[in-house]
Amino acid sequence: MGNLGFQEILLIAVVVLVLFGGRKIPEFMKGLGRGVREFNDAKNSVRKELEEGLNEKDNQPPTPSANGVQQTATTTTQP
């Protein structure tokens, strides 16, 4: 896409102003801000639910196996 210079940004701003008019731009920006805020809220709620689920999983006691013996992770080292 390349680097945008001052002239390119000015041209884009003029085109947007001509297409939408001076009154519609604040309404458009307000709607855009609401959309970004809603997206961030949804993202944060999903992140919170995932973290709570992981914490819940980590805090659960080990489940017994079919033979009634609790399984624990052990590591052995050989001399």
N, CA, C and O atoms as a GROMACS GRO file, in nm:
protein
  316
    1MET      N    1   0.081  -0.117   0.000
    1MET     CA    2   0.000   0.000   0.000
    1MET      C    3   0.086   0.125   0.000
    1MET      O    4   0.046   0.228  -0.055
    2GLY      N    5   0.199   0.117   0.058
    2GLY     CA    6   0.288   0.232   0.053
    2GLY      C    7   0.261   0.332   0.164
    2GLY      O    8   0.170   0.314   0.245
    3ASN      N    9   0.340   0.435   0.164
    3ASN     CA   10   0.325   0.540   0.263
    3ASN      C   11   0.231   0.648   0.212
    3ASN      O   12   0.239   0.689   0.096
    4LEU      N   13   0.142   0.694   0.299
    4LEU     CA   14   0.052   0.802   0.263
    4LEU      C   15   0.115   0.934   0.306
    4LEU      O   16   0.155   0.950   0.421
    5GLY      N   17   0.123   1.026   0.214
    5GLY     CA   18   0.177   1.158   0.245
    5GLY      C   19   0.064   1.255   0.278
    5GLY      O   20  -0.053   1.219   0.278
    6PHE      N   21   0.103   1.377   0.305
    6PHE     CA   22   0.005   1.480   0.341
    6PHE      C   23  -0.094   1.506   0.228
    6PHE      O   24  -0.213   1.522   0.252
    7GLN      N   25  -0.045   1.509   0.104
    7GLN     CA   26  -0.132   1.537  -0.009
    7GLN      C   27  -0.237   1.428  -0.029
    7GLN      O   28  -0.352   1.456  -0.059
    8GLU      N   29  -0.196   1.302  -0.011
    8GLU     CA   30  -0.291   1.192  -0.027
    8GLU      C   31  -0.398   1.196   0.082
    8GLU      O   32  -0.516   1.175   0.053
    9ILE      N   33  -0.357   1.223   0.206
    9ILE     CA   34  -0.453   1.231   0.316
    9ILE      C   35  -0.549   1.347   0.296
    9ILE      O   36  -0.668   1.334   0.322
   10LEU      N   37  -0.498   1.460   0.249
   10LEU     CA   38  -0.582   1.576   0.222
   10LEU      C   39  -0.683   1.545   0.111
   10LEU      O   40  -0.800   1.583   0.122
   11LEU      N   41  -0.640   1.477   0.007
   11LEU     CA   42  -0.730   1.439  -0.102
   11LEU      C   43  -0.840   1.345  -0.052
   11LEU      O   44  -0.956   1.361  -0.088
   12ILE      N   45  -0.804   1.248   0.030
   12ILE     CA   46  -0.903   1.154   0.085
   12ILE      C   47  -1.003   1.231   0.172
   12ILE      O   48  -1.123   1.205   0.164
   13ALA      N   49  -0.955   1.324   0.256
   13ALA     CA   50  -1.044   1.403   0.342
   13ALA      C   51  -1.141   1.486   0.259
   13ALA      O   52  -1.258   1.496   0.295
   14VAL      N   53  -1.095   1.545   0.150
   14VAL     CA   54  -1.182   1.625   0.064
   14VAL      C   55  -1.287   1.537  -0.002
   14VAL      O   56  -1.403   1.575  -0.010
   15VAL      N   57  -1.248   1.421  -0.049
   15VAL     CA   58  -1.343   1.329  -0.113
   15VAL      C   59  -1.449   1.284  -0.012
   15VAL      O   60  -1.568   1.280  -0.045
   16VAL      N   61  -1.408   1.251   0.109
   16VAL     CA   62  -1.503   1.211   0.213
   16VAL      C   63  -1.598   1.326   0.245
   16VAL      O   64  -1.718   1.304   0.260
   17LEU      N   65  -1.546   1.445   0.256
   17LEU     CA   66  -1.629   1.562   0.284
   17LEU      C   67  -1.730   1.586   0.173
   17LEU      O   68  -1.845   1.619   0.202
   18VAL      N   69  -1.690   1.570   0.049
   18VAL     CA   70  -1.781   1.590  -0.064
   18VAL      C   71  -1.887   1.480  -0.067
   18VAL      O   72  -2.005   1.509  -0.091
   19LEU      N   73  -1.846   1.356  -0.043
   19LEU     CA   74  -1.942   1.244  -0.050
   19LEU      C   75  -2.043   1.246   0.064
   19LEU      O   76  -2.163   1.227   0.040
   20PHE      N   77  -1.998   1.269   0.185
   20PHE     CA   78  -2.086   1.258   0.300
   20PHE      C   79  -2.142   1.392   0.348
   20PHE      O   80  -2.246   1.394   0.414
   21GLY      N   81  -2.078   1.500   0.317
   21GLY     CA   82  -2.124   1.630   0.364
   21GLY      C   83  -2.079   1.656   0.507
   21GLY      O   84  -2.042   1.563   0.579
   22GLY      N   85  -2.082   1.780   0.546
   22GLY     CA   86  -2.033   1.820   0.677
   22GLY      C   87  -2.117   1.770   0.793
   22GLY      O   88  -2.066   1.751   0.903
   23ARG      N   89  -2.246   1.749   0.770
   23ARG     CA   90  -2.334   1.707   0.879
   23ARG      C   91  -2.328   1.557   0.905
   23ARG      O   92  -2.350   1.514   1.018
   24LYS      N   93  -2.300   1.480   0.807
   24LYS     CA   94  -2.301   1.334   0.822
   24LYS      C   95  -2.173   1.279   0.884
   24LYS      O   96  -2.175   1.171   0.943
   25ILE      N   97  -2.064   1.349   0.872
   25ILE     CA   98  -1.936   1.298   0.922
   25ILE      C   99  -1.938   1.280   1.074
   25ILE      O  100  -1.894   1.174   1.120
   26PRO      N  101  -1.987   1.375   1.155
   26PRO     CA  102  -1.991   1.350   1.300
   26PRO      C  103  -2.080   1.232   1.338
   26PRO      O  104  -2.046   1.155   1.428
   27GLU      N  105  -2.193   1.217   1.268
   27GLU     CA  106  -2.280   1.102   1.294
   27GLU      C  107  -2.209   0.971   1.260
   27GLU      O  108  -2.219   0.873   1.333
   28PHE      N  109  -2.138   0.972   1.149
   28PHE     CA  110  -2.064   0.854   1.107
   28PHE      C  111  -1.955   0.817   1.208
   28PHE      O  112  -1.939   0.700   1.242
   29MET      N  113  -1.882   0.917   1.255
   29MET     CA  114  -1.775   0.893   1.352
   29MET      C  115  -1.832   0.845   1.486
   29MET      O  116  -1.771   0.760   1.552
   30LYS      N  117  -1.947   0.898   1.525
   30LYS     CA  118  -2.012   0.855   1.648
   30LYS      C  119  -2.051   0.708   1.638
   30LYS      O  120  -2.029   0.630   1.731
   31GLY      N  121  -2.109   0.670   1.527
   31GLY     CA  122  -2.146   0.530   1.504
   31GLY      C  123  -2.024   0.439   1.500
   31GLY      O  124  -2.027   0.328   1.551
   32LEU      N  125  -1.918   0.488   1.440
   32LEU     CA  126  -1.794   0.411   1.434
   32LEU      C  127  -1.737   0.390   1.575
   32LEU      O  128  -1.690   0.281   1.608
   33GLY      N  129  -1.741   0.495   1.656
   33GLY     CA  130  -1.694   0.483   1.795
   33GLY      C  131  -1.775   0.384   1.875
   33GLY      O  132  -1.720   0.307   1.953
   34ARG      N  133  -1.908   0.386   1.857
   34ARG     CA  134  -1.994   0.288   1.926
   34ARG      C  135  -1.960   0.146   1.883
   34ARG      O  136  -1.955   0.055   1.966
   35GLY      N  137  -1.938   0.128   1.754
   35GLY     CA  138  -1.904  -0.005   1.704
   35GLY      C  139  -1.773  -0.057   1.761
   35GLY      O  140  -1.763  -0.173   1.799
   36VAL      N  141  -1.673   0.029   1.766
   36VAL     CA  142  -1.544  -0.010   1.822
   36VAL      C  143  -1.558  -0.042   1.970
   36VAL      O  144  -1.500  -0.140   2.018
   37ARG      N  145  -1.635   0.038   2.043
   37ARG     CA  146  -1.656   0.014   2.186
   37ARG      C  147  -1.726  -0.120   2.209
   37ARG      O  148  -1.686  -0.197   2.296
   38GLU      N  149  -1.831  -0.149   2.130
   38GLU     CA  150  -1.902  -0.277   2.143
   38GLU      C  151  -1.810  -0.394   2.110
   38GLU      O  152  -1.816  -0.497   2.177
   39PHE      N  153  -1.727  -0.379   2.009
   39PHE     CA  154  -1.632  -0.484   1.973
   39PHE      C  155  -1.535  -0.511   2.087
   39PHE      O  156  -1.510  -0.626   2.121
   40ASN      N  157  -1.480  -0.404   2.147
   40ASN     CA  158  -1.387  -0.420   2.258
   40ASN      C  159  -1.454  -0.482   2.379
   40ASN      O  160  -1.393  -0.564   2.448
   41ASP      N  161  -1.579  -0.444   2.407
   41ASP     CA  162  -1.652  -0.504   2.519
   41ASP      C  163  -1.673  -0.653   2.496
   41ASP      O  164  -1.655  -0.733   2.588
   42ALA      N  165  -1.711  -0.691   2.375
   42ALA     CA  166  -1.731  -0.832   2.344
   42ALA      C  167  -1.600  -0.909   2.354
   42ALA      O  168  -1.596  -1.020   2.406
   43LYS      N  169  -1.493  -0.849   2.304
   43LYS     CA  170  -1.361  -0.913   2.310
   43LYS      C  171  -1.319  -0.936   2.455
   43LYS      O  172  -1.268  -1.042   2.489
   44ASN      N  173  -1.339  -0.835   2.539
   44ASN     CA  174  -1.302  -0.848   2.680
   44ASN      C  175  -1.387  -0.951   2.752
   44ASN      O  176  -1.336  -1.022   2.839
   45SER      N  177  -1.515  -0.960   2.720
   45SER     CA  178  -1.601  -1.060   2.786
   45SER      C  179  -1.561  -1.201   2.745
   45SER      O  180  -1.564  -1.292   2.827
   46VAL      N  181  -1.526  -1.221   2.619
   46VAL     CA  182  -1.481  -1.353   2.575
   46VAL      C  183  -1.350  -1.389   2.644
   46VAL      O  184  -1.332  -1.503   2.688
   47ARG      N  185  -1.258  -1.294   2.652
   47ARG     CA  186  -1.130  -1.318   2.720
   47ARG      C  187  -1.154  -1.355   2.867
   47ARG      O  188  -1.091  -1.447   2.919
   48LYS      N  189  -1.245  -1.282   2.933
   48LYS     CA  190  -1.274  -1.308   3.074
   48LYS      C  191  -1.333  -1.448   3.092
   48LYS      O  192  -1.294  -1.520   3.184
   49GLU      N  193  -1.427  -1.486   3.005
   49GLU     CA  194  -1.487  -1.619   3.014
   49GLU      C  195  -1.383  -1.728   2.992
   49GLU      O  196  -1.385  -1.830   3.061
   50LEU      N  197  -1.293  -1.708   2.898
   50LEU     CA  198  -1.188  -1.808   2.875
   50LEU      C  199  -1.095  -1.820   2.995
   50LEU      O  200  -1.060  -1.930   3.036
   51GLU      N  201  -1.056  -1.706   3.052
   51GLU     CA  202  -0.969  -1.710   3.169
   51GLU      C  203  -1.038  -1.776   3.288
   51GLU      O  204  -0.975  -1.853   3.361
   52GLU      N  205  -1.168  -1.748   3.308
   52GLU     CA  206  -1.242  -1.810   3.417
   52GLU      C  207  -1.252  -1.960   3.395
   52GLU      O  208  -1.238  -2.038   3.490
   53GLY      N  209  -1.275  -2.002   3.272
   53GLY     CA  210  -1.282  -2.144   3.241
   53GLY      C  211  -1.149  -2.214   3.267
   53GLY      O  212  -1.146  -2.325   3.321
   54LEU      N  213  -1.039  -2.151   3.229
   54LEU     CA  214  -0.908  -2.210   3.254
   54LEU      C  215  -0.878  -2.216   3.403
   54LEU      O  216  -0.823  -2.314   3.452
   55ASN      N  217  -0.913  -2.110   3.476
   55ASN     CA  218  -0.891  -2.110   3.620
   55ASN      C  219  -0.976  -2.216   3.688
   55ASN      O  220  -0.931  -2.283   3.781
   56GLU      N  221  -1.100  -2.233   3.642
   56GLU     CA  222  -1.188  -2.335   3.696
   56GLU      C  223  -1.129  -2.474   3.674
   56GLU      O  224  -1.133  -2.559   3.763
   57LYS      N  225  -1.075  -2.495   3.555
   57LYS     CA  226  -1.017  -2.624   3.522
   57LYS      C  227  -0.894  -2.651   3.609
   57LYS      O  228  -0.874  -2.764   3.655
   58ASP      N  229  -0.812  -2.549   3.632
   58ASP     CA  230  -0.692  -2.565   3.714
   58ASP      C  231  -0.725  -2.592   3.860
   58ASP      O  232  -0.648  -2.659   3.929
   59ASN      N  233  -0.836  -2.540   3.909
   59ASN     CA  234  -0.872  -2.553   4.050
   59ASN      C  235  -0.950  -2.680   4.081
   59ASN      O  236  -0.977  -2.707   4.198
   60GLN      N  237  -0.989  -2.758   3.980
   60GLN     CA  238  -1.064  -2.882   4.004
   60GLN      C  239  -0.971  -2.988   4.059
   60GLN      O  240  -0.855  -2.999   4.017
   61PRO      N  241  -1.020  -3.069   4.155
   61PRO     CA  242  -0.938  -3.179   4.206
   61PRO      C  243  -0.921  -3.286   4.099
   61PRO      O  244  -1.003  -3.296   4.008
   62PRO      N  245  -0.815  -3.367   4.108
   62PRO     CA  246  -0.796  -3.472   4.009
   62PRO      C  247  -0.910  -3.572   4.015
   62PRO      O  248  -0.960  -3.603   4.123
   63THR      N  249  -0.949  -3.622   3.900
   63THR     CA  250  -1.059  -3.718   3.894
   63THR      C  251  -1.004  -3.859   3.907
   63THR      O  252  -0.898  -3.890   3.853
   64PRO      N  253  -1.077  -3.946   3.977
   64PRO     CA  254  -1.030  -4.084   3.989
   64PRO      C  255  -1.045  -4.156   3.856
   64PRO      O  256  -1.133  -4.125   3.776
   65SER      N  257  -0.958  -4.254   3.834
   65SER     CA  258  -0.965  -4.332   3.711
   65SER      C  259  -1.066  -4.444   3.728
   65SER      O  260  -1.130  -4.454   3.833
   66ALA      N  261  -1.081  -4.526   3.629
   66ALA     CA  262  -1.179  -4.634   3.630
   66ALA      C  263  -1.150  -4.736   3.741
   66ALA      O  264  -1.244  -4.796   3.793
   67ASN      N  265  -1.024  -4.757   3.777
   67ASN     CA  266  -0.991  -4.855   3.879
   67ASN      C  267  -0.993  -4.796   4.019
   67ASN      O  268  -0.956  -4.865   4.114
   68GLY      N  269  -1.035  -4.672   4.036
   68GLY     CA  270  -1.050  -4.611   4.166
   68GLY      C  271  -0.924  -4.546   4.221
   68GLY      O  272  -0.926  -4.493   4.332
   69VAL      N  273  -0.815  -4.547   4.146
   69VAL     CA  274  -0.690  -4.488   4.191
   69VAL      C  275  -0.678  -4.349   4.130
   69VAL      O  276  -0.698  -4.332   4.009
   70GLN      N  277  -0.646  -4.250   4.213
   70GLN     CA  278  -0.629  -4.116   4.160
   70GLN      C  279  -0.504  -4.109   4.076
   70GLN      O  280  -0.399  -4.164   4.112
   71GLN      N  281  -0.516  -4.041   3.964
   71GLN     CA  282  -0.402  -4.027   3.875
   71GLN      C  283  -0.333  -3.895   3.905
   71GLN      O  284  -0.397  -3.790   3.910
   72THR      N  285  -0.204  -3.901   3.925
   72THR     CA  286  -0.125  -3.781   3.944
   72THR      C  287  -0.009  -3.785   3.848
   72THR      O  288   0.039  -3.892   3.810
   73ALA      N  289   0.035  -3.670   3.809
   73ALA     CA  290   0.148  -3.662   3.715
   73ALA      C  291   0.276  -3.676   3.796
   73ALA      O  292   0.301  -3.598   3.888
   74THR      N  293   0.358  -3.775   3.762
   74THR     CA  294   0.486  -3.794   3.828
   74THR      C  295   0.593  -3.806   3.722
   74THR      O  296   0.570  -3.855   3.612
   75THR      N  297   0.709  -3.760   3.758
   75THR     CA  298   0.823  -3.774   3.669
   75THR      C  299   0.931  -3.849   3.744
   75THR      O  300   0.951  -3.828   3.863
   76THR      N  301   0.998  -3.934   3.674
   76THR     CA  302   1.106  -4.008   3.736
   76THR      C  303   1.234  -3.980   3.660
   76THR      O  304   1.233  -3.958   3.539
   77THR      N  305   1.340  -3.982   3.732
   77THR     CA  306   1.471  -3.963   3.669
   77THR      C  307   1.551  -4.089   3.688
   77THR      O  308   1.547  -4.152   3.794
   78GLN      N  309   1.621  -4.125   3.588
   78GLN     CA  310   1.705  -4.244   3.598
   78GLN      C  311   1.848  -4.202   3.625
   78GLN      O  312   1.897  -4.106   3.566
   79PRO      N  313   1.915  -4.276   3.716
   79PRO     CA  314   2.054  -4.240   3.747
   79PRO      C  315   2.148  -4.266   3.634
   79PRO      O  316   2.268  -4.241   3.647
   0.00000   0.00000   0.00000
